[in-house]
Amino acid sequence: SAPVSFTSDNTPPTSVSGSVTGTAGTIRFDGSATDTTGIGKIQFFVDGVIRASDATAPYSTFFNSTVLTNGSHTMTVRAFDIAGNSTDSSPISFTVSN
């Protein structure tokens, strides 16, 4: 039989982006990305701390704003493809007004 060749996926996800909806109570975080082999999961970070992970599209989570202080914060999306490569979005600024 012919030898089997495997191609390594070393290309991280592209077009990684996110959005934040809401300023108090329950805030919604959404994330998206594209990848040639598929997205495995998206993680949501607030001020550099991981707060949630979603492995099923559409990638989103709900977050309780009362654990944050009032004022400006940043949310970042980290997308992983199924091979484990990752890319971070640019930080998305949002304001909490509890």
Secondary structure, DSSP 8 states (H G I E B T S, - for coil): -------------EEEEEEEE-SSSEEEEEEEEE-SS-EEEEEEEETTEEEEEE-SSSEEEEEEGGGS-SEEEEEEEEEEETTS-EEE---EEEEE--
